[in-house]
Amino acid sequence: LNDSGEVLSYNRMDPLGADTNNYEFINYLLMDPNDDDILYFPNGTKLWRNNTSSEFEYNNSQLRTNQGWDLFSDTSKREITALDASTTPANTVYMGTSDKYIYKIENANTGDPSFTQINNLPVGNGANISAIEIDPTNDQRVLVLTSNYKIYSLFFTDNGGESWKRVGGNLEETLSGGGNGPSMRTAEIAVLGSDTLYLVGGSTGLYATDKLEGVDTEWTLIGAQQFGGVVVENIQFRAQDGKLIVGTHGTGIFTTTIESIYDVFPDLVSTQELKTKPFQLFPNPATNFVNIEFDLNDKYEVMIVKDINGKTIEELEINSNTLKYNTSKLKSGIYLISLSGESIYSTKKLIVE
């Protein structure tokens, strides 16, 4: 492209030796985050690598080329559906497939390394890996998304896949992944100084959190005023300047700049130093009412009820350490019950049937 974005020349670049019958409808292509000469290209159960992509010839041709492409001799057990390459340390590739298989490739940038299968996700059959996102500061910390509908969607490991924990939180109606949770498609981990922002996109929009707290993780819908709850197919974050790019299905591409965690969660400025103390919430799921109880020494003052998208439904003053809240006025779904005081704050997920 020239400086005006006009095309000067082009060339088709997928490997001539790849089997086009095994291409995905939208076939994934991964560029190494440390070296943009290195590309990874999945083809069914096989994986190709190109270490010299800057040397591609531009012949204005739609013909495929084998220039620079090498095929790994190892193969996966199922069709490759997601890839990511590490930043620190470099050259570790995680590869996800249909039917929840996950592989790790050490020193993936050179030679012909083997695929090491790591522990499967704790989820039932029919789960396809839709996205893999490696923390850019630590290749042992990996966020994995699965689809289809009625499948638990978000998993995280901090030990390179030896074990996984569920981090779907309020994006899931049940711990099994059943119910009306969204289908998740894409993820990003943005390191912002001493803070980390986790972003996921799916069938109901773009969500973010600053903490992965297992099944109690609270995801907040963001960008709602710009593109609403439309399908988000792809998100990319550029650490050098904080640019976030969001690709939606049907409403276009959106960009913004994120320099601080407070650009996304401004309320953290006032709550980051608050102590978190647990409280009891029962029955859960609830039908007509829910009981809220906490220790007398915990000086909670306000209760806030929010829906799954973070919209405030009701705010009530707390005058006792035991409350009974009427849930019959709420529609069936997932809600967040937050208690706060001068120096204390806590949130729990409530399911209303």
Summary of the structure (lengths in Angstrom):
residues: 353
radius of gyration: 22.7
end to end distance: 54.9
largest distance: 75.3
contacts: 1106
relative contact order: 0.08
helix: 7%
strand: 40%
